[in-house]
């Protein structure tokens, strides 16, 4: 049997925390920023966590 590979797109986008949760970046902060407020752009800078309902799918992509 060949080795099961990690999805390369997922390994670039997600990281595990010490407690086993999955960190992610916020979307909508790459372009078209002129119409967004400074407060909104600053809030998108911080890391978020993957929702519990999606954790299983992300872990499957990361082969955890």
PQR file with spaces between the fields and no chain letter, atoms N, CA, C, O and H, PARSE charges and radii, in Angstrom:
ATOM       1  N    UNK     1       0.836   -1.197    0.000 -0.4000 1.5000
ATOM       2  CA   UNK     1       0.000    0.000    0.000 -0.0000 2.0000
ATOM       3  C    UNK     1       0.876    1.254    0.000  0.5500 1.7000
ATOM       4  O    UNK     1       1.844    1.338    0.755 -0.5500 1.4000
ATOM       5  N    UNK     2       0.536    2.223   -0.843 -0.4000 1.5000
ATOM       6  CA   UNK     2       1.298    3.476   -0.808 -0.0000 2.0000
ATOM       7  C    UNK     2       0.928    4.297    0.430  0.5500 1.7000
ATOM       8  O    UNK     2      -0.114    4.089    1.052 -0.5500 1.4000
ATOM       9  H    UNK     2      -0.251    2.155   -1.457  0.4000 1.0000
ATOM      10  N    UNK     3       1.801    5.221    0.760 -0.4000 1.5000
ATOM      11  CA   UNK     3       1.528    6.100    1.895 -0.0000 2.0000
ATOM      12  C    UNK     3       0.369    7.030    1.563  0.5500 1.7000
ATOM      13  O    UNK     3       0.176    7.409    0.408 -0.5500 1.4000
ATOM      14  H    UNK     3       2.648    5.390    0.255  0.4000 1.0000
ATOM      15  N    UNK     4      -0.399    7.393    2.585 -0.4000 1.5000
ATOM      16  CA   UNK     4      -1.496    8.346    2.416 -0.0000 2.0000
ATOM      17  C    UNK     4      -0.913    9.743    2.547  0.5500 1.7000
ATOM      18  O    UNK     4      -0.273   10.066    3.547 -0.5500 1.4000
ATOM      19  H    UNK     4      -0.242    7.085    3.523  0.4000 1.0000
ATOM      20  N    UNK     5      -1.136   10.570    1.532 -0.4000 1.5000
ATOM      21  CA   UNK     5      -0.528   11.896    1.526 -0.0000 2.0000
ATOM      22  C    UNK     5      -1.463   12.947    2.114  0.5500 1.7000
ATOM      23  O    UNK     5      -2.685   12.849    1.994 -0.5500 1.4000
ATOM      24  H    UNK     5      -1.656   10.307    0.719  0.4000 1.0000
ATOM      25  N    UNK     6      -0.870   13.950    2.749 -0.4000 1.5000
ATOM      26  CA   UNK     6      -1.585   15.115    3.248 -0.0000 2.0000
ATOM      27  C    UNK     6      -1.942   16.003    2.065  0.5500 1.7000
ATOM      28  O    UNK     6      -1.152   16.135    1.130 -0.5500 1.4000
ATOM      29  H    UNK     6       0.122   14.030    2.847  0.4000 1.0000
ATOM      30  N    UNK     7      -3.129   16.613    2.095 -0.4000 1.5000
ATOM      31  CA   UNK     7      -3.507   17.576    1.054 -0.0000 2.0000
ATOM      32  C    UNK     7      -2.611   18.798    1.200  0.5500 1.7000
ATOM      33  O    UNK     7      -2.596   19.438    2.251 -0.5500 1.4000
ATOM      34  H    UNK     7      -3.771   16.506    2.854  0.4000 1.0000
ATOM      35  N    UNK     8      -1.866   19.123    0.153 -0.4000 1.5000
ATOM      36  CA   UNK     8      -0.857   20.184    0.279 -0.0000 2.0000
ATOM      37  C    UNK     8      -1.490   21.557    0.486  0.5500 1.7000
ATOM      38  O    UNK     8      -0.884   22.421    1.120 -0.5500 1.4000
ATOM      39  H    UNK     8      -1.878   18.604   -0.702  0.4000 1.0000
ATOM      40  N    UNK     9      -2.700   21.775   -0.038 -0.4000 1.5000
ATOM      41  CA   UNK     9      -3.380   23.050    0.194 -0.0000 2.0000
ATOM      42  C    UNK     9      -3.760   23.221    1.651  0.5500 1.7000
ATOM      43  O    UNK     9      -3.713   24.327    2.189 -0.5500 1.4000
ATOM      44  H    UNK     9      -3.192   21.073   -0.553  0.4000 1.0000
ATOM      45  N    UNK    10      -4.139   22.116    2.291 -0.4000 1.5000
ATOM      46  CA   UNK    10      -4.554   22.172    3.695 -0.0000 2.0000
ATOM      47  C    UNK    10      -3.365   22.394    4.622  0.5500 1.7000
ATOM      48  O    UNK    10      -3.474   23.118    5.611 -0.5500 1.4000
ATOM      49  H    UNK    10      -4.177   21.217    1.853  0.4000 1.0000
ATOM      50  N    UNK    11      -2.242   21.779    4.309 -0.4000 1.5000
ATOM      51  CA   UNK    11      -1.092   21.941    5.208 -0.0000 2.0000
ATOM      52  C    UNK    11      -0.536   23.362    5.176  0.5500 1.7000
ATOM      53  O    UNK    11       0.130   23.790    6.119 -0.5500 1.4000
ATOM      54  H    UNK    11      -2.154   21.190    3.505  0.4000 1.0000
ATOM      55  N    UNK    12      -0.810   24.101    4.083 -0.4000 1.5000
ATOM      56  CA   UNK    12      -0.384   25.488    4.002 -0.0000 2.0000
ATOM      57  C    UNK    12      -1.334   26.418    4.755  0.5500 1.7000
ATOM      58  O    UNK    12      -0.939   27.516    5.149 -0.5500 1.4000
ATOM      59  H    UNK    12      -1.351   23.753    3.318  0.4000 1.0000
ATOM      60  N    UNK    13      -2.579   25.991    4.958 -0.4000 1.5000
ATOM      61  CA   UNK    13      -3.604   26.884    5.497 -0.0000 2.0000
ATOM      62  C    UNK    13      -3.957   26.650    6.963  0.5500 1.7000
ATOM      63  O    UNK    13      -4.496   27.550    7.608 -0.5500 1.4000
ATOM      64  H    UNK    13      -2.899   25.100    4.637  0.4000 1.0000
ATOM      65  N    UNK    14      -3.673   25.481    7.500 -0.4000 1.5000
ATOM      66  CA   UNK    14      -4.103   25.141    8.854 -0.0000 2.0000
ATOM      67  C    UNK    14      -2.929   24.717    9.714  0.5500 1.7000
ATOM      68  O    UNK    14      -1.967   24.119    9.231 -0.5500 1.4000
ATOM      69  H    UNK    14      -3.236   24.750    6.976  0.4000 1.0000
ATOM      70  N    UNK    15      -3.026   25.041   11.020 -0.4000 1.5000
ATOM      71  CA   UNK    15      -2.024   24.608   11.992 -0.0000 2.0000
ATOM      72  C    UNK    15      -2.745   24.116   13.240  0.5500 1.7000
ATOM      73  O    UNK    15      -3.822   24.611   13.571 -0.5500 1.4000
ATOM      74  H    UNK    15      -3.807   25.527   11.412  0.4000 1.0000
ATOM      75  N    UNK    16      -2.165   23.158   13.923 -0.4000 1.5000
ATOM      76  CA   UNK    16      -2.741   22.643   15.158 -0.0000 2.0000
ATOM      77  C    UNK    16      -2.273   23.470   16.345  0.5500 1.7000
ATOM      78  O    UNK    16      -1.120   23.898   16.395 -0.5500 1.4000
ATOM      79  H    UNK    16      -1.290   22.756   13.654  0.4000 1.0000
ATOM      80  N    UNK    17      -3.171   23.696   17.304 -0.4000 1.5000
ATOM      81  CA   UNK    17      -2.787   24.349   18.551 -0.0000 2.0000
ATOM      82  C    UNK    17      -2.336   23.271   19.529  0.5500 1.7000
ATOM      83  O    UNK    17      -2.432   22.079   19.239 -0.5500 1.4000
ATOM      84  H    UNK    17      -4.108   23.348   17.264  0.4000 1.0000
ATOM      85  N    UNK    18      -1.852   23.692   20.672 -0.4000 1.5000
ATOM      86  CA   UNK    18      -1.400   22.744   21.681 -0.0000 2.0000
ATOM      87  C    UNK    18      -2.512   21.888   22.240  0.5500 1.7000
ATOM      88  O    UNK    18      -2.276   20.755   22.659 -0.5500 1.4000
ATOM      89  H    UNK    18      -1.775   24.660   20.908  0.4000 1.0000
ATOM      90  N    UNK    19      -3.735   22.423   22.250 -0.4000 1.5000
ATOM      91  CA   UNK    19      -4.869   21.669   22.796 -0.0000 2.0000
ATOM      92  C    UNK    19      -5.589   20.845   21.737  0.5500 1.7000
ATOM      93  O    UNK    19      -6.593   20.197   22.031 -0.5500 1.4000
ATOM      94  H    UNK    19      -3.926   23.344   21.910  0.4000 1.0000
ATOM      95  N    UNK    20      -5.079   20.867   20.493 -0.4000 1.5000
ATOM      96  CA   UNK    20      -5.675   20.032   19.448 -0.0000 2.0000
ATOM      97  C    UNK    20      -6.681   20.738   18.564  0.5500 1.7000
ATOM      98  O    UNK    20      -7.256   20.120   17.668 -0.5500 1.4000
ATOM      99  H    UNK    20      -4.263   21.393   20.254  0.4000 1.0000
ATOM     100  N    UNK    21      -6.907   22.033   18.801 -0.4000 1.5000
ATOM     101  CA   UNK    21      -7.797   22.784   17.926 -0.0000 2.0000
ATOM     102  C    UNK    21      -7.038   23.165   16.657  0.5500 1.7000
ATOM     103  O    UNK    21      -5.814   23.047   16.607 -0.5500 1.4000
ATOM     104  H    UNK    21      -6.441   22.535   19.529  0.4000 1.0000
ATOM     105  N    UNK    22      -7.753   23.618   15.643 -0.4000 1.5000
ATOM     106  CA   UNK    22      -7.125   23.949   14.370 -0.0000 2.0000
ATOM     107  C    UNK    22      -7.235   25.443   14.109  0.5500 1.7000
ATOM     108  O    UNK    22      -8.331   26.001   14.071 -0.5500 1.4000
ATOM     109  H    UNK    22      -8.747   23.714   15.684  0.4000 1.0000
ATOM     110  N    UNK    23      -6.074   26.090   13.927 -0.4000 1.5000
ATOM     111  CA   UNK    23      -6.024   27.520   13.651 -0.0000 2.0000
ATOM     112  C    UNK    23      -6.182   27.758   12.159  0.5500 1.7000
ATOM     113  O    UNK    23      -5.810   26.918   11.340 -0.5500 1.4000
ATOM     114  H    UNK    23      -5.183   25.637   13.957  0.4000 1.0000
ATOM     115  N    UNK    24      -6.744   28.927   11.814 -0.4000 1.5000
ATOM     116  CA   UNK    24      -6.899   29.304   10.409 -0.0000 2.0000
ATOM     117  C    UNK    24      -6.798   30.818   10.305  0.5500 1.7000
ATOM     118  O    UNK    24      -6.928   31.526   11.304 -0.5500 1.4000
ATOM     119  H    UNK    24      -7.046   29.610   12.479  0.4000 1.0000
ATOM     120  N    UNK    25      -6.567   31.307    9.102 -0.4000 1.5000
ATOM     121  CA   UNK    25      -6.576   32.744    8.855 -0.0000 2.0000
ATOM     122  C    UNK    25      -7.960   33.154    8.383  0.5500 1.7000
ATOM     123  O    UNK    25      -8.725   32.330    7.882 -0.5500 1.4000
ATOM     124  H    UNK    25      -6.462   30.732    8.291  0.4000 1.0000
ATOM     125  N    UNK    26      -8.276   34.427    8.544 -0.4000 1.5000
ATOM     126  CA   UNK    26      -9.546   34.951    8.063 -0.0000 2.0000
ATOM     127  C    UNK    26      -9.467   35.236    6.573  0.5500 1.7000
ATOM     128  O    UNK    26      -8.410   35.579    6.045 -0.5500 1.4000
ATOM     129  H    UNK    26      -7.654   35.097    8.951  0.4000 1.0000
ATOM     130  N    UNK    27     -10.597   35.089    5.909 -0.4000 1.5000
ATOM     131  CA   UNK    27     -10.678   35.383    4.479 -0.0000 2.0000
ATOM     132  C    UNK    27     -10.983   36.876    4.287  0.5500 1.7000
ATOM     133  O    UNK    27     -11.179   37.606    5.259 -0.5500 1.4000
ATOM     134  H    UNK    27     -11.457   34.810    6.338  0.4000 1.0000
ATOM     135  N    UNK    28     -11.019   37.313    3.045 -0.4000 1.5000
ATOM     136  CA   UNK    28     -11.421   38.671    2.645 -0.0000 2.0000
ATOM     137  C    UNK    28     -10.446   39.758    3.086  0.5500 1.7000
ATOM     138  O    UNK    28     -10.870   40.876    3.378 -0.5500 1.4000
ATOM     139  H    UNK    28     -10.860   36.720    2.256  0.4000 1.0000
ATOM     140  N    UNK    29      -9.161   39.455    3.139 -0.4000 1.5000
ATOM     141  CA   UNK    29      -8.201   40.503    3.481 -0.0000 2.0000
ATOM     142  C    UNK    29      -7.068   40.587    2.463  0.5500 1.7000
ATOM     143  O    UNK    29      -5.973   41.040    2.797 -0.5500 1.4000
ATOM     144  H    UNK    29      -8.817   38.547    2.901  0.4000 1.0000
ATOM     145  N    UNK    30      -7.315   40.158    1.230 -0.4000 1.5000
ATOM     146  CA   UNK    30      -6.235   40.185    0.244 -0.0000 2.0000
ATOM     147  C    UNK    30      -6.341   41.363   -0.718  0.5500 1.7000
ATOM     148  O    UNK    30      -5.318   41.917   -1.121 -0.5500 1.4000
ATOM     149  H    UNK    30      -8.204   39.791    0.959  0.4000 1.0000
ATOM     150  N    UNK    31      -7.543   41.753   -1.089 -0.4000 1.5000
ATOM     151  CA   UNK    31      -7.693   42.884   -2.015 -0.0000 2.0000
ATOM     152  C    UNK    31      -9.081   43.480   -1.834  0.5500 1.7000
ATOM     153  O    UNK    31      -9.890   42.969   -1.060 -0.5500 1.4000
ATOM     154  H    UNK    31      -8.374   41.303   -0.762  0.4000 1.0000
ATOM     155  N    UNK    32      -9.350   44.567   -2.554 -0.4000 1.5000
ATOM     156  CA   UNK    32     -10.580   45.367   -2.407 -0.0000 2.0000
ATOM     157  C    UNK    32     -10.748   45.794   -0.944  0.5500 1.7000
ATOM     158  O    UNK    32     -11.779   45.542   -0.319 -0.5500 1.4000
ATOM     159  H    UNK    32      -8.692   44.982   -3.182  0.4000 1.0000
ATOM     160  N    UNK    33      -9.719   46.439   -0.424 -0.4000 1.5000
ATOM     161  CA   UNK    33      -9.723   46.824    0.984 -0.0000 2.0000
ATOM     162  C    UNK    33     -10.196   48.259    1.198  0.5500 1.7000
ATOM     163  O    UNK    33     -10.383   48.678    2.340 -0.5500 1.4000
ATOM     164  H    UNK    33      -8.882   46.643   -0.931  0.4000 1.0000
ATOM     165  N    UNK    34     -10.394   49.021    0.118 -0.4000 1.5000
ATOM     166  CA   UNK    34     -10.746   50.429    0.277 -0.0000 2.0000
ATOM     167  C    UNK    34     -12.143   50.601    0.856  0.5500 1.7000
ATOM     168  O    UNK    34     -12.395   51.565    1.578 -0.5500 1.4000
ATOM     169  H    UNK    34     -10.242   48.681   -0.810  0.4000 1.0000
ATOM     170  N    UNK    35     -13.047   49.689    0.553 -0.4000 1.5000
ATOM     171  CA   UNK    35     -14.417   49.828    1.067 -0.0000 2.0000
ATOM     172  C    UNK    35     -14.595   49.239    2.466  0.5500 1.7000
ATOM     173  O    UNK    35     -15.656   49.392    3.071 -0.5500 1.4000
ATOM     174  H    UNK    35     -12.842   48.905   -0.033  0.4000 1.0000
ATOM     175  N    UNK    36     -13.573   48.574    2.979 -0.4000 1.5000
ATOM     176  CA   UNK    36     -13.658   47.998    4.317 -0.0000 2.0000
ATOM     177  C    UNK    36     -13.116   48.996    5.337  0.5500 1.7000
ATOM     178  O    UNK    36     -12.155   49.715    5.065 -0.5500 1.4000
ATOM     179  H    UNK    36     -12.711   48.450    2.488  0.4000 1.0000
ATOM     180  N    UNK    37     -13.732   49.031    6.496 -0.4000 1.5000
ATOM     181  CA   UNK    37     -13.288   49.951    7.534 -0.0000 2.0000
ATOM     182  C    UNK    37     -11.978   49.458    8.142  0.5500 1.7000
ATOM     183  O    UNK    37     -11.627   48.283    8.035 -0.5500 1.4000
ATOM     184  H    UNK    37     -14.513   48.447    6.717  0.4000 1.0000
ATOM     185  N    UNK    38     -11.273   50.371    8.774 -0.4000 1.5000
ATOM     186  CA   UNK    38     -10.017   50.014    9.441 -0.0000 2.0000
ATOM     187  C    UNK    38     -10.265   48.976   10.518  0.5500 1.7000
ATOM     188  O    UNK    38      -9.467   48.056   10.696 -0.5500 1.4000
ATOM     189  H    UNK    38     -11.557   51.325    8.861  0.4000 1.0000
ATOM     190  N    UNK    39     -11.365   49.120   11.236 -0.4000 1.5000
ATOM     191  CA   UNK    39     -11.710   48.174   12.299 -0.0000 2.0000
ATOM     192  C    UNK    39     -11.936   46.768   11.736  0.5500 1.7000
ATOM     193  O    UNK    39     -11.495   45.780   12.322 -0.5500 1.4000
ATOM     194  H    UNK    39     -12.013   49.868   11.091  0.4000 1.0000
ATOM     195  N    UNK    40     -12.620   46.689   10.607 -0.4000 1.5000
ATOM     196  CA   UNK    40     -12.889   45.392    9.990 -0.0000 2.0000
ATOM     197  C    UNK    40     -11.599   44.736    9.507  0.5500 1.7000
ATOM     198  O    UNK    40     -11.398   43.534    9.686 -0.5500 1.4000
ATOM     199  H    UNK    40     -12.978   47.492   10.130  0.4000 1.0000
ATOM     200  N    UNK    41     -10.727   45.537    8.893 -0.4000 1.5000
ATOM     201  CA   UNK    41      -9.459   45.003    8.395 -0.0000 2.0000
ATOM     202  C    UNK    41      -8.581   44.524    9.549  0.5500 1.7000
ATOM     203  O    UNK    41      -7.909   43.499    9.437 -0.5500 1.4000
ATOM     204  H    UNK    41     -10.891   46.513    8.747  0.4000 1.0000
ATOM     205  N    UNK    42      -8.586   45.265   10.657 -0.4000 1.5000
ATOM     206  CA   UNK    42      -7.795   44.877   11.816 -0.0000 2.0000
ATOM     207  C    UNK    42      -8.328   43.586   12.417  0.5500 1.7000
ATOM     208  O    UNK    42      -7.548   42.745   12.864 -0.5500 1.4000
ATOM     209  H    UNK    42      -9.132   46.098   10.749  0.4000 1.0000
ATOM     210  N    UNK    43      -9.649   43.417   12.433 -0.4000 1.5000
ATOM     211  CA   UNK    43     -10.247   42.200   12.984 -0.0000 2.0000
ATOM     212  C    UNK    43      -9.905   40.980   12.129  0.5500 1.7000
ATOM     213  O    UNK    43      -9.772   39.873   12.650 -0.5500 1.4000
ATOM     214  H    UNK    43     -10.282   44.100   12.070  0.4000 1.0000
ATOM     215  N    UNK    44      -9.763   41.181   10.821 -0.4000 1.5000
ATOM     216  CA   UNK    44      -9.423   40.068    9.922 -0.0000 2.0000
ATOM     217  C    UNK    44      -7.962   39.656   10.024  0.5500 1.7000
ATOM     218  O    UNK    44      -7.583   38.593    9.533 -0.5500 1.4000
ATOM     219  H    UNK    44      -9.871   42.080   10.398  0.4000 1.0000
ATOM     220  N    UNK    45      -7.140   40.487   10.658 -0.4000 1.5000
ATOM     221  CA   UNK    45      -5.714   40.188   10.804 -0.0000 2.0000
ATOM     222  C    UNK    45      -5.489   39.019   11.755  0.5500 1.7000
ATOM     223  O    UNK    45      -4.581   38.215   11.543 -0.5500 1.4000
ATOM     224  H    UNK    45      -7.448   41.350   11.057  0.4000 1.0000
ATOM     225  N    UNK    46      -6.306   38.917   12.799 -0.4000 1.5000
ATOM     226  CA   UNK    46      -6.094   37.918   13.838 -0.0000 2.0000
ATOM     227  C    UNK    46      -6.497   36.528   13.366  0.5500 1.7000
ATOM     228  O    UNK    46      -7.383   36.370   12.527 -0.5500 1.4000
ATOM     229  H    UNK    46      -7.043   39.571   12.971  0.4000 1.0000
ATOM     230  N    UNK    47      -5.826   35.524   13.924 -0.4000 1.5000
ATOM     231  CA   UNK    47      -6.129   34.138   13.584 -0.0000 2.0000
ATOM     232  C    UNK    47      -7.478   33.734   14.192  0.5500 1.7000
ATOM     233  O    UNK    47      -7.897   34.268   15.219 -0.5500 1.4000
ATOM     234  H    UNK    47      -5.106   35.652   14.606  0.4000 1.0000
ATOM     235  N    UNK    48      -8.135   32.793   13.542 -0.4000 1.5000
ATOM     236  CA   UNK    48      -9.381   32.252   14.053 -0.0000 2.0000
ATOM     237  C    UNK    48      -9.232   30.758   14.246  0.5500 1.7000
ATOM     238  O    UNK    48      -8.168   30.195   13.990 -0.5500 1.4000
ATOM     239  H    UNK    48      -7.795   32.359   12.708  0.4000 1.0000
ATOM     240  N    UNK    49     -10.292   30.120   14.696 -0.4000 1.5000
ATOM     241  CA   UNK    49     -10.311   28.670   14.865 -0.0000 2.0000
ATOM     242  C    UNK    49     -11.315   28.068   13.901  0.5500 1.7000
ATOM     243  O    UNK    49     -12.338   28.679   13.590 -0.5500 1.4000
ATOM     244  H    UNK    49     -11.156   30.578   14.904  0.4000 1.0000
ATOM     245  N    UNK    50     -11.021   26.876   13.434 -0.4000 1.5000
ATOM     246  CA   UNK    50     -11.949   26.153   12.569 -0.0000 2.0000
ATOM     247  C    UNK    50     -13.142   25.740   13.415  0.5500 1.7000
ATOM     248  O    UNK    50     -12.973   25.299   14.552 -0.5500 1.4000
ATOM     249  H    UNK    50     -10.191   26.379   13.686  0.4000 1.0000
ATOM     250  N    UNK    51     -14.344   25.877   12.872 -0.4000 1.5000
ATOM     251  CA   UNK    51     -15.562   25.518   13.588 -0.0000 2.0000
ATOM     252  C    UNK    51     -15.592   24.019   13.869  0.5500 1.7000
ATOM     253  O    UNK    51     -15.021   23.225   13.120 -0.5500 1.4000
ATOM     254  H    UNK    51     -14.480   26.235   11.948  0.4000 1.0000
ATOM     255  N    UNK    52     -16.262   23.641   14.955 -0.4000 1.5000
ATOM     256  CA   UNK    52     -16.336   22.239   15.356 -0.0000 2.0000
ATOM     257  C    UNK    52     -16.928   21.359   14.258  0.5500 1.7000
ATOM     258  O    UNK    52     -16.523   20.209   14.090 -0.5500 1.4000
ATOM     259  H    UNK    52     -16.725   24.285   15.563  0.4000 1.0000
ATOM     260  N    UNK    53     -17.897   21.910   13.507 -0.4000 1.5000
ATOM     261  CA   UNK    53     -18.544   21.124   12.465 -0.0000 2.0000
ATOM     262  C    UNK    53     -17.604   20.828   11.296  0.5500 1.7000
ATOM     263  O    UNK    53     -17.813   19.854   10.574 -0.5500 1.4000
ATOM     264  H    UNK    53     -18.227   22.844   13.644  0.4000 1.0000
ATOM     265  N    UNK    54     -16.577   21.648   11.100 -0.4000 1.5000
ATOM     266  CA   UNK    54     -15.630   21.450   10.002 -0.0000 2.0000
ATOM     267  C    UNK    54     -14.343   20.753   10.433  0.5500 1.7000
ATOM     268  O    UNK    54     -13.537   20.367    9.586 -0.5500 1.4000
ATOM     269  H    UNK    54     -16.406   22.439   11.687  0.4000 1.0000
ATOM     270  N    UNK    55     -14.141   20.586   11.746 -0.4000 1.5000
ATOM     271  CA   UNK    55     -12.891   20.027   12.239 -0.0000 2.0000
ATOM     272  C    UNK    55     -12.601   18.644   11.670  0.5500 1.7000
ATOM     273  O    UNK    55     -11.456   18.340   11.335 -0.5500 1.4000
ATOM     274  H    UNK    55     -14.796   20.900   12.433  0.4000 1.0000
ATOM     275  N    UNK    56     -13.603   17.826   11.559 -0.4000 1.5000
ATOM     276  CA   UNK    56     -13.413   16.471   11.043 -0.0000 2.0000
ATOM     277  C    UNK    56     -12.924   16.470    9.614  0.5500 1.7000
ATOM     278  O    UNK    56     -12.042   15.692    9.249 -0.5500 1.4000
ATOM     279  H    UNK    56     -14.533   18.073   11.831  0.4000 1.0000
ATOM     280  N    UNK    57     -13.501   17.350    8.798 -0.4000 1.5000
ATOM     281  CA   UNK    57     -13.087   17.437    7.390 -0.0000 2.0000
ATOM     282  C    UNK    57     -11.650   17.931    7.263  0.5500 1.7000
ATOM     283  O    UNK    57     -10.885   17.424    6.444 -0.5500 1.4000
ATOM     284  H    UNK    57     -14.217   17.981    9.094  0.4000 1.0000
ATOM     285  N    UNK    58     -11.285   18.926    8.078 -0.4000 1.5000
ATOM     286  CA   UNK    58      -9.932   19.471    8.006 -0.0000 2.0000
ATOM     287  C    UNK    58      -8.930   18.436    8.509  0.5500 1.7000
ATOM     288  O    UNK    58      -7.861   18.282    7.919 -0.5500 1.4000
ATOM     289  H    UNK    58     -11.907   19.339    8.743  0.4000 1.0000
ATOM     290  N    UNK    59      -9.252   17.732    9.576 -0.4000 1.5000
ATOM     291  CA   UNK    59      -8.365   16.700   10.097 -0.0000 2.0000
ATOM     292  C    UNK    59      -8.180   15.579    9.084  0.5500 1.7000
ATOM     293  O    UNK    59      -7.099   14.999    8.989 -0.5500 1.4000
ATOM     294  H    UNK    59     -10.121   17.857   10.055  0.4000 1.0000
ATOM     295  N    UNK    60      -9.225   15.275    8.330 -0.4000 1.5000
ATOM     296  CA   UNK    60      -9.124   14.258    7.289 -0.0000 2.0000
ATOM     297  C    UNK    60      -8.170   14.717    6.184  0.5500 1.7000
ATOM     298  O    UNK    60      -7.398   13.918    5.654 -0.5500 1.4000
ATOM     299  H    UNK    60     -10.103   15.747    8.407  0.4000 1.0000
ATOM     300  N    UNK    61      -8.229   16.015    5.839 -0.4000 1.5000
ATOM     301  CA   UNK    61      -7.315   16.544    4.814 -0.0000 2.0000
ATOM     302  C    UNK    61      -5.872   16.561    5.309  0.5500 1.7000
ATOM     303  O    UNK    61      -4.936   16.347    4.539 -0.5500 1.4000
ATOM     304  H    UNK    61      -8.856   16.664    6.270  0.4000 1.0000
ATOM     305  N    UNK    62      -5.705   16.823    6.623 -0.4000 1.5000
ATOM     306  CA   UNK    62      -4.360   16.845    7.212 -0.0000 2.0000
ATOM     307  C    UNK    62      -3.890   15.453    7.611  0.5500 1.7000
ATOM     308  O    UNK    62      -2.736   15.269    7.998 -0.5500 1.4000
ATOM     309  H    UNK    62      -6.466   16.997    7.249  0.4000 1.0000
ATOM     310  N    UNK    63      -4.775   14.484    7.517 -0.4000 1.5000
ATOM     311  CA   UNK    63      -4.484   13.082    7.885 -0.0000 2.0000
ATOM     312  C    UNK    63      -4.074   12.947    9.341  0.5500 1.7000
ATOM     313  O    UNK    63      -3.110   12.255    9.669 -0.5500 1.4000
ATOM     314  H    UNK    63      -5.712   14.633    7.203  0.4000 1.0000
ATOM     315  N    UNK    64      -4.831   13.628   10.223 -0.4000 1.5000
ATOM     316  CA   UNK    64      -4.562   13.568   11.666 -0.0000 2.0000
ATOM     317  C    UNK    64      -5.396   12.461   12.271  0.5500 1.7000
ATOM     318  O    UNK    64      -5.331   12.228   13.478 -0.5500 1.4000
ATOM     319  H    UNK    64      -5.615   14.190    9.957  0.4000 1.0000
